[in-house]
Amino acid sequence: MGRWILWQPAIVELYDNRLLPLASHEYRFAYRLPERAEGLILKTRVQYHILTDGQHEMLRDKYGLTGTDPYRFVIDERTFPLSKDLAAALNDQDMKLTAMSRWEKGKNCKVNAKG
């Protein structure tokens, strides 16, 4: 998912397939466990990138960017066991997320997406 912007001669958004606020996207995968599956884990990380590493380097080298503002953010990071305990771990994560969303409900601002 991403967004491409042409900055010169005028600012034009060429491509944008980012998610709308409060939207979600699901990725599915399948796996086969080897005979010795003890200790195998799946690590997931969701990041938001404002720039690629190459773009950030070009801004530093070519244009003298000196700011230290972050240009990518980790939104979510989790670890799951790839074993028969995966279903229990996913269920536990769902319970934590449900409890968290209920707790934060009063602190969230309402978003009206029109499509």
C-alpha positions as semicolon CSV with decimal commas, in nm:
position;residue;x (nm);y (nm);z (nm)
1;M;0,000;0,000;0,000
2;G;0,128;0,342;-0,069
3;R;0,101;0,682;-0,226
4;W;0,300;0,844;-0,506
5;I;0,322;1,221;-0,541
6;L;0,478;1,423;-0,824
7;W;0,623;1,737;-0,666
8;Q;0,735;1,936;-0,974
9;P;0,624;2,132;-1,172
10;A;0,305;2,108;-0,964
11;I;0,208;1,886;-0,671
12;V;-0,005;1,604;-0,812
13;E;-0,109;1,283;-0,638
14;L;-0,052;1,006;-0,893
15;Y;-0,148;0,701;-0,692
16;D;-0,296;0,630;-0,350
17;N;-0,418;0,296;-0,221
18;R;-0,376;0,362;0,151
19;L;-0,650;0,251;0,388
20;L;-0,920;0,494;0,487
21;P;-0,942;0,586;0,858
22;L;-1,070;0,291;1,066
23;A;-1,050;0,057;0,764
24;S;-0,863;-0,272;0,783
25;H;-0,695;-0,515;0,548
26;E;-0,649;-0,885;0,611
27;Y;-0,358;-1,096;0,493
28;R;-0,380;-1,475;0,504
29;F;-0,099;-1,725;0,494
30;A;-0,062;-2,100;0,521
31;Y;0,228;-2,293;0,663
32;R;0,343;-2,650;0,724
33;L;0,519;-2,730;1,046
34;P;0,841;-2,929;1,025
35;E;0,881;-3,233;1,246
36;R;1,071;-3,032;1,505
37;A;0,848;-2,726;1,537
38;E;0,926;-2,633;1,896
39;G;1,018;-2,269;1,932
40;L;0,912;-2,149;1,584
41;I;0,747;-1,808;1,593
42;L;0,588;-1,563;1,351
43;K;0,681;-1,199;1,400
44;T;0,454;-0,935;1,247
45;R;0,521;-0,562;1,213
46;V;0,301;-0,294;1,061
47;Q;0,487;0,023;0,970
48;Y;0,389;0,357;0,819
49;H;0,658;0,511;0,597
50;I;0,654;0,876;0,499
51;L;0,972;0,826;0,294
52;T;1,179;0,531;0,183
53;D;1,533;0,505;0,318
54;G;1,663;0,606;-0,027
55;Q;1,443;0,916;-0,042
56;H;1,553;1,021;0,306
57;E;1,920;0,973;0,213
58;M;1,870;1,181;-0,104
59;L;1,714;1,463;0,099
60;R;2,013;1,459;0,333
61;D;2,283;1,433;0,064
62;K;2,138;1,643;-0,218
63;Y;1,940;1,904;-0,025
64;G;2,120;1,914;0,311
65;L;1,836;1,786;0,530
66;T;1,953;1,816;0,889
67;G;1,635;1,737;1,081
68;T;1,613;1,420;1,286
69;D;1,235;1,378;1,263
70;P;1,131;1,015;1,216
71;Y;1,011;0,920;0,869
72;R;0,869;0,578;0,953
73;F;0,661;0,461;1,245
74;V;0,589;0,115;1,387
75;I;0,212;0,097;1,431
76;D;0,183;-0,258;1,562
77;E;0,423;-0,542;1,637
78;R;0,331;-0,892;1,762
79;T;0,477;-1,239;1,799
80;F;0,283;-1,566;1,758
81;P;0,394;-1,926;1,814
82;L;0,379;-2,145;1,503
83;S;0,253;-2,448;1,687
84;K;-0,070;-2,602;1,806
85;D;-0,088;-2,309;2,051
86;L;-0,142;-2,059;1,768
87;A;-0,523;-2,064;1,795
88;A;-0,503;-1,992;2,169
89;A;-0,252;-1,710;2,112
90;L;-0,472;-1,551;1,844
91;N;-0,778;-1,579;2,069
92;D;-0,581;-1,417;2,354
93;Q;-0,474;-1,131;2,123
94;D;-0,835;-1,079;2,009
95;M;-0,949;-1,059;2,371
96;K;-0,679;-0,801;2,453
97;L;-0,767;-0,591;2,147
98;T;-1,137;-0,602;2,227
99;A;-1,073;-0,492;2,585
100;M;-0,837;-0,218;2,467
101;S;-1,081;-0,080;2,210
102;R;-1,355;-0,065;2,473
103;W;-1,124;0,115;2,713
104;E;-1,014;0,372;2,453
105;K;-1,360;0,431;2,308
106;G;-1,416;0,756;2,498
107;K;-1,078;0,895;2,390
108;N;-1,121;0,844;2,016
109;C;-1,258;1,117;1,792
110;K;-1,532;1,025;1,547
111;V;-1,435;0,994;1,181
112;N;-1,695;1,026;0,910
113;A;-1,571;0,862;0,591
114;K;-1,775;0,946;0,284
115;G;-1,731;0,736;-0,024
